[in-house]
Amino acid sequence: MEQNGRSSVEIRQRRRNDLESHRSSPAVESLKQEQKKRPPKDALNEGLKETFPGSDPVSVTTTSIPAGRTDAEEAKKVRDEDN
């Protein structure tokens, strides 16, 4: 079957080429890089399993300042060392 002078094989090939070009576009590559930076979903699920039942929500992220620090000046030093 022809459509506008092109065969269905040509149309399928063009669609395949269009899809392949989108896979390597800068936007797609940027999205892939951002997804790699995210913690895996398994980390959240594992955290839920280890803390259940509990009243505190699970956090997959970590802070750069140790918990329990009460000295504001010392906390600022630690924070400044990272930068």
N, CA, C and O atoms as a MOPAC input file, in Angstrom:
PM7 MOZYME 1SCF
protein

 N      0.84400 1    -1.17200 1     0.00000 1
 C      0.00000 1     0.00000 1     0.00000 1
 C      0.89300 1     1.23900 1     0.00000 1
 O      1.86000 1     1.30800 1     0.75800 1
 N      0.57800 1     2.19700 1    -0.83000 1
 C      1.37400 1     3.41400 1    -0.91600 1
 C      0.61500 1     4.58600 1    -0.32300 1
 O     -0.61200 1     4.66100 1    -0.39600 1
 N      1.37300 1     5.49600 1     0.26600 1
 C      0.78700 1     6.68400 1     0.86300 1
 C      1.65800 1     7.85900 1     0.44400 1
 O      2.82800 1     7.93800 1     0.82000 1
 N      1.08800 1     8.77100 1    -0.33400 1
 C      1.83400 1     9.92300 1    -0.85100 1
 C      3.08500 1     9.49100 1    -1.61300 1
 O      4.13100 1    10.13000 1    -1.50100 1
 N      2.98300 1     8.42600 1    -2.37400 1
 C      4.11000 1     7.97900 1    -3.17900 1
 C      5.14400 1     7.16900 1    -2.41500 1
 O      6.17100 1     6.80600 1    -2.98900 1
 N      4.91200 1     6.87300 1    -1.14100 1
 C      5.86900 1     6.09000 1    -0.35600 1
 C      5.24000 1     4.76000 1     0.03100 1
 O      4.04400 1     4.68400 1     0.31200 1
 N      6.03900 1     3.74100 1     0.04200 1
 C      5.53200 1     2.42500 1     0.43700 1
 C      5.47200 1     2.33800 1     1.96100 1
 O      6.08800 1     3.13700 1     2.66700 1
 N      4.72300 1     1.36000 1     2.45100 1
 C      4.61100 1     1.17700 1     3.89900 1
 C      5.96800 1     0.83100 1     4.51100 1
 O      6.22600 1     1.16700 1     5.66700 1
 N      6.82800 1     0.16900 1     3.75700 1
 C      8.17000 1    -0.15800 1     4.25100 1
 C      8.97000 1     1.12400 1     4.46700 1
 O      9.65700 1     1.27000 1     5.47800 1
 N      8.87800 1     2.04700 1     3.52000 1
 C      9.59100 1     3.32100 1     3.65000 1
 C      9.07400 1     4.12700 1     4.84000 1
 O      9.84600 1     4.75600 1     5.56300 1
 N      7.77300 1     4.09700 1     5.02700 1
 C      7.16800 1     4.83100 1     6.14100 1
 C      7.62700 1     4.24500 1     7.47100 1
 O      7.98900 1     4.98800 1     8.38400 1
 N      7.61400 1     2.90700 1     7.58800 1
 C      8.07300 1     2.26400 1     8.82400 1
 C      9.54100 1     2.56800 1     9.09800 1
 O      9.92600 1     2.82300 1    10.23900 1
 N     10.35400 1     2.54000 1     8.05000 1
 C     11.78000 1     2.82600 1     8.20500 1
 C     11.99600 1     4.26300 1     8.69100 1
 O     12.83900 1     4.51800 1     9.55100 1
 N     11.22700 1     5.18800 1     8.13100 1
 C     11.36800 1     6.58700 1     8.55300 1
 C     10.95400 1     6.75600 1    10.01300 1
 O     11.61500 1     7.47000 1    10.76600 1
 N      9.87000 1     6.10600 1    10.41200 1
 C      9.43900 1     6.17800 1    11.81400 1
 C     10.50900 1     5.60900 1    12.73400 1
 O     10.79400 1     6.18000 1    13.78700 1
 N     11.10400 1     4.48500 1    12.33900 1
 C     12.16000 1     3.85600 1    13.14000 1
 C     13.35600 1     4.80500 1    13.27100 1
 O     13.92400 1     4.95200 1    14.35400 1
 N     13.72800 1     5.44200 1    12.16900 1
 C     14.83800 1     6.39800 1    12.20400 1
 C     14.51600 1     7.59100 1    13.10100 1
 O     15.37600 1     8.07100 1    13.83900 1
 N     13.26200 1     8.06900 1    13.03200 1
 C     12.85300 1     9.18400 1    13.88600 1
 C     12.95200 1     8.79900 1    15.35800 1
 O     13.42900 1     9.58400 1    16.17700 1
 N     12.50100 1     7.59000 1    15.69500 1
 C     12.57700 1     7.12900 1    17.08100 1
 C     14.02200 1     7.02800 1    17.54800 1
 O     14.34000 1     7.43300 1    18.66600 1
 N     14.89100 1     6.49900 1    16.71300 1
 C     16.29400 1     6.35600 1    17.08400 1
 C     16.95300 1     7.71100 1    17.29100 1
 O     17.79100 1     7.85800 1    18.18000 1
 N     16.59100 1     8.69500 1    16.49200 1
 C     17.18600 1    10.02200 1    16.66600 1
 C     16.71100 1    10.66400 1    17.96500 1
 O     17.45800 1    11.42800 1    18.57600 1
 N     15.48600 1    10.37100 1    18.40100 1
 C     14.98500 1    10.91100 1    19.66300 1
 C     15.67500 1    10.25400 1    20.85000 1
 O     15.84700 1    10.89500 1    21.88700 1
 N     16.06500 1     9.01700 1    20.72500 1
 C     16.72100 1     8.32100 1    21.82900 1
 C     18.04300 1     8.96800 1    22.19900 1
 O     18.45100 1     8.93100 1    23.36000 1
 N     18.70800 1     9.55300 1    21.23300 1
 C     20.00500 1    10.13700 1    21.51400 1
 C     19.96800 1    11.66300 1    21.55000 1
 O     21.01900 1    12.30400 1    21.51200 1
 N     18.79300 1    12.24700 1    21.62000 1
 C     18.69400 1    13.70600 1    21.66000 1
 C     19.23900 1    14.22000 1    22.99800 1
 O     19.27200 1    13.47000 1    23.97400 1
 N     19.65900 1    15.46700 1    23.05400 1
 C     20.17300 1    16.02400 1    24.30900 1
 C     19.16300 1    15.95400 1    25.45200 1
 O     19.54500 1    15.73300 1    26.60100 1
 N     17.88900 1    16.13900 1    25.15100 1
 C     16.86600 1    16.07600 1    26.19600 1
 C     16.77000 1    14.67700 1    26.78200 1
 O     16.65800 1    14.51500 1    27.99700 1
 N     16.81200 1    13.67200 1    25.92900 1
 C     16.73100 1    12.28600 1    26.39500 1
 C     17.96900 1    11.94200 1    27.21300 1
 O     17.86400 1    11.31200 1    28.26500 1
 N     19.13500 1    12.35100 1    26.73900 1
 C     20.37200 1    12.07500 1    27.46700 1
 C     20.36700 1    12.76800 1    28.82700 1
 O     20.81500 1    12.18700 1    29.81600 1
 N     19.86900 1    13.99700 1    28.88800 1
 C     19.78500 1    14.72500 1    30.14900 1
 C     18.85300 1    14.01400 1    31.12300 1
 O     19.16300 1    13.89600 1    32.30800 1
 N     17.71900 1    13.54200 1    30.62700 1
 C     16.77900 1    12.81100 1    31.46600 1
 C     17.41900 1    11.54700 1    32.02300 1
 O     17.25600 1    11.23500 1    33.20300 1
 N     18.14100 1    10.82200 1    31.18400 1
 C     18.80600 1     9.59600 1    31.63700 1
 C     19.81900 1     9.89800 1    32.73800 1
 O     19.91400 1     9.15300 1    33.71300 1
 N     20.57600 1    10.98700 1    32.59000 1
 C     21.56800 1    11.35700 1    33.60300 1
 C     20.88700 1    11.69900 1    34.93000 1
 O     21.36200 1    11.29700 1    35.99200 1
 N     19.78300 1    12.43400 1    34.87300 1
 C     19.05500 1    12.78700 1    36.08900 1
 C     18.49300 1    11.54400 1    36.76800 1
 O     18.50400 1    11.44600 1    37.99500 1
 N     18.00400 1    10.60000 1    35.97700 1
 C     17.45400 1     9.38000 1    36.55000 1
 C     18.53700 1     8.55000 1    37.22700 1
 O     18.27000 1     7.87900 1    38.22300 1
 N     19.75500 1     8.58800 1    36.69700 1
 C     20.86000 1     7.85100 1    37.31400 1
 C     21.22800 1     8.43700 1    38.67100 1
 O     21.68900 1     7.71000 1    39.55000 1
 N     21.03300 1     9.74100 1    38.85300 1
 C     21.38700 1    10.40800 1    40.10400 1
 C     20.41100 1    10.08400 1    41.22900 1
 O     20.77200 1    10.13800 1    42.40500 1
 N     19.18300 1     9.75100 1    40.87100 1
 C     18.16200 1     9.46400 1    41.87900 1
 C     18.47600 1     8.16700 1    42.60300 1
 O     19.00200 1     7.22600 1    42.00800 1
 N     18.15100 1     8.11900 1    43.89600 1
 C     18.31700 1     6.84200 1    44.58500 1
 C     17.32400 1     5.82800 1    44.01900 1
 O     16.21100 1     6.19500 1    43.64200 1
 N     17.71000 1     4.58300 1    43.95900 1
 C     16.79000 1     3.58000 1    43.41200 1
 C     15.54600 1     3.43200 1    44.28300 1
 O     15.58400 1     3.64800 1    45.49500 1
 N     14.45200 1     3.06300 1    43.64300 1
 C     13.20300 1     2.86600 1    44.37600 1
 C     13.35600 1     1.77900 1    45.42900 1
 O     12.67200 1     1.79400 1    46.45300 1
 N     14.25500 1     0.83900 1    45.17300 1
 C     14.47800 1    -0.23500 1    46.13600 1
 C     14.99200 1     0.30800 1    47.46600 1
 O     14.69800 1    -0.26200 1    48.51700 1
 N     15.75800 1     1.40700 1    47.43500 1
 C     16.28800 1     1.98600 1    48.66700 1
 C     15.14800 1     2.46500 1    49.55700 1
 O     15.18300 1     2.26100 1    50.77000 1
 N     14.15100 1     3.09100 1    48.97500 1
 C     13.00400 1     3.55000 1    49.74700 1
 C     12.22500 1     2.35900 1    50.29000 1
 O     11.85500 1     2.34900 1    51.46400 1
 N     11.97200 1     1.36300 1    49.45900 1
 C     11.24100 1     0.18100 1    49.91100 1
 C     11.99100 1    -0.53600 1    51.02400 1
 O     11.38100 1    -0.99200 1    51.99000 1
 N     13.31700 1    -0.63900 1    50.89400 1
 C     14.11900 1    -1.30300 1    51.92200 1
 C     14.05400 1    -0.50500 1    53.22200 1
 O     13.95400 1    -1.08000 1    54.30600 1
 N     14.11100 1     0.81400 1    53.10800 1
 C     14.00600 1     1.66000 1    54.29400 1
 C     12.66200 1     1.50100 1    54.98300 1
 O     12.58300 1     1.49900 1    56.21200 1
 N     11.61500 1     1.36900 1    54.19800 1
 C     10.29000 1     1.16000 1    54.78300 1
 C     10.21600 1    -0.16000 1    55.52600 1
 O      9.64900 1    -0.23200 1    56.61600 1
 N     10.78500 1    -1.20400 1    54.94200 1
 C     10.76500 1    -2.51700 1    55.58800 1
 C     11.51200 1    -2.49200 1    56.91200 1
 O     11.05700 1    -3.07600 1    57.89500 1
 N     12.66300 1    -1.81500 1    56.94300 1
 C     13.50200 1    -1.81200 1    58.13800 1
 C     12.92200 1    -0.97800 1    59.27100 1
 O     13.23500 1    -1.23700 1    60.43300 1
 N     12.09900 1     0.00300 1    58.97800 1
 C     11.59400 1     0.89000 1    60.02200 1
 C     10.14100 1     0.63200 1    60.38800 1
 O      9.63300 1     1.24300 1    61.32800 1
 N      9.47200 1    -0.23900 1    59.68700 1
 C      8.05500 1    -0.46600 1    59.95500 1
 C      7.89300 1    -1.37900 1    61.15400 1
 O      8.67100 1    -2.32800 1    61.25200 1
 N      6.98400 1    -1.19400 1    62.05200 1
 C      6.14600 1    -0.01300 1    62.18400 1
 C      6.92400 1     1.09800 1    62.88900 1
 O      7.72400 1     0.83100 1    63.78600 1
 N      6.69600 1     2.28600 1    62.49600 1
 C      7.36800 1     3.42900 1    63.10900 1
 C      6.57200 1     4.68900 1    62.87200 1
 O      5.72400 1     4.75200 1    61.98200 1
 N      6.85400 1     5.68100 1    63.66900 1
 C      6.09900 1     6.92000 1    63.53500 1
 C      6.80600 1     7.93000 1    62.64600 1
 O      6.17100 1     8.85700 1    62.14300 1
 N      8.10900 1     7.76800 1    62.44300 1
 C      8.85600 1     8.72500 1    61.62600 1
 C      8.82700 1     8.31100 1    60.16400 1
 O      8.95200 1     7.12600 1    59.85200 1
 N      8.66500 1     9.27600 1    59.26400 1
 C      8.70400 1     8.93500 1    57.83900 1
 C     10.11700 1     8.53800 1    57.41400 1
 O     11.10100 1     8.98300 1    58.00400 1
 N     10.20400 1     7.71400 1    56.40600 1
 C     11.48200 1     7.24900 1    55.88900 1
 C     12.08500 1     8.32700 1    55.00000 1
 O     11.38000 1     8.96300 1    54.21700 1
 N     13.39800 1     8.52900 1    55.12700 1
 C     14.10300 1     9.47900 1    54.27200 1
 C     15.25000 1     8.75700 1    53.59300 1
 O     16.06500 1     8.11700 1    54.25700 1
 N     15.31700 1     8.85600 1    52.27500 1
 C     16.39000 1     8.22000 1    51.52400 1
 C     17.58300 1     9.16000 1    51.42300 1
 O     18.69400 1     8.71700 1    51.13100 1
 N     17.36900 1    10.44300 1    51.65800 1
 C     18.45800 1    11.41200 1    51.56300 1
 C     19.21000 1    11.50500 1    52.88100 1
 O     18.70000 1    11.11000 1    53.93000 1
 N     20.42200 1    12.03000 1    52.81700 1
 C     21.21800 1    12.22500 1    54.02400 1
 C     21.60700 1    13.69400 1    54.12500 1
 O     21.61700 1    14.41700 1    53.12900 1
 N     21.92500 1    14.12200 1    55.33700 1
 C     22.36100 1    15.49500 1    55.54300 1
 C     23.86900 1    15.52600 1    55.70000 1
 O     24.48600 1    14.51000 1    56.02000 1
 N     24.46300 1    16.68400 1    55.47700 1
 C     25.91100 1    16.80600 1    55.62500 1
 C     26.30400 1    17.16600 1    57.04800 1
 O     27.47900 1    17.08000 1    57.40600 1
 N     25.34100 1    17.56500 1    57.85900 1
 C     25.61400 1    17.89500 1    59.25500 1
 C     25.11000 1    16.73800 1    60.11100 1
 O     23.95200 1    16.33800 1    60.00000 1
 N     25.98100 1    16.20000 1    60.96600 1
 C     25.55200 1    15.07700 1    61.80400 1
 C     24.36700 1    15.46300 1    62.68800 1
 O     24.26700 1    16.59900 1    63.15100 1
 N     23.48900 1    14.51600 1    62.91200 1
 C     22.32200 1    14.74900 1    63.75700 1
 C     22.77200 1    14.96000 1    65.19600 1
 O     23.79000 1    14.41600 1    65.62300 1
 N     22.02400 1    15.73600 1    65.92500 1
 C     22.31400 1    15.95300 1    67.32900 1
 C     23.29200 1    17.08700 1    67.58000 1
 O     23.62800 1    17.35500 1    68.73300 1
 N     23.75200 1    17.75100 1    66.55200 1
 C     24.70600 1    18.85600 1    66.72300 1
 C     23.95600 1    20.03100 1    67.34600 1
 O     22.95400 1    20.48700 1    66.79500 1
 N     24.43800 1    20.52700 1    68.50000 1
 C     23.77100 1    21.64000 1    69.16800 1
 C     24.56800 1    22.92500 1    69.08900 1
 O     24.02400 1    24.00700 1    69.30900 1
 N     25.85500 1    22.82200 1    68.77700 1
 C     26.71300 1    23.99700 1    68.69800 1
 C     26.63000 1    24.59300 1    67.29400 1
 O     27.14500 1    24.00500 1    66.34300 1
 N     25.99100 1    25.74800 1    67.15300 1
 C     25.76800 1    26.36100 1    65.84400 1
 C     27.07700 1    26.71300 1    65.14500 1
 O     27.18800 1    26.55900 1    63.92900 1
 N     28.06700 1    27.18500 1    65.90100 1
 C     29.35100 1    27.54600 1    65.28500 1
 C     30.05900 1    26.31500 1    64.72700 1
 O     30.61800 1    26.35500 1    63.63100 1
 N     30.03200 1    25.23400 1    65.47900 1
 C     30.66800 1    23.99400 1    65.01200 1
 C     29.93500 1    23.45500 1    63.78400 1
 O     30.56500 1    22.95500 1    62.85300 1
 N     28.62600 1    23.55300 1    63.78300 1
 C     27.84600 1    23.10900 1    62.62700 1
 C     28.20700 1    23.93200 1    61.39700 1
 O     28.29800 1    23.39000 1    60.29600 1
 N     28.41300 1    25.23200 1    61.57300 1
 C     28.80000 1    26.09200 1    60.45000 1
 C     30.17200 1    25.68900 1    59.91900 1
 O     30.38500 1    25.69100 1    58.70600 1
 N     31.10800 1    25.34300 1    60.80900 1
 C     32.43900 1    24.90000 1    60.37600 1
 C     32.33800 1    23.64200 1    59.52100 1
 O     32.97900 1    23.53700 1    58.47500 1
 N     31.53400 1    22.69900 1    59.97200 1
 C     31.36300 1    21.44600 1    59.22900 1
 C     30.75900 1    21.73500 1    57.86200 1
 O     31.19700 1    21.18300 1    56.85300 1
 N     29.76300 1    22.59300 1    57.83500 1
 C     29.10100 1    22.94400 1    56.58200 1
 C     30.07400 1    23.64600 1    55.63500 1
 O     30.08200 1    23.36800 1    54.43600 1
 N     30.88900 1    24.55000 1    56.16500 1
 C     31.85000 1    25.29000 1    55.34500 1
 C     32.96800 1    24.39500 1    54.81900 1
 O     33.50100 1    24.65400 1    53.74000 1
 N     33.33300 1    23.35000 1    55.55700 1
 C     34.38000 1    22.42600 1    55.10800 1
 C     33.96600 1    21.70600 1    53.83400 1
 O     34.81100 1    21.40300 1    52.99200 1
 N     32.68200 1    21.43200 1    53.68600 1
 C     32.19000 1    20.72500 1    52.50000 1
 C     32.26700 1    21.60000 1    51.26000 1
 O     32.33300 1    21.08300 1    50.14400 1
 N     32.26000 1    22.88800 1    51.43100 1
 C     32.29500 1    23.81100 1    50.28000 1
 C     33.68700 1    24.20100 1    50.02800 1
 O     33.95400 1    24.97300 1    49.10700 1

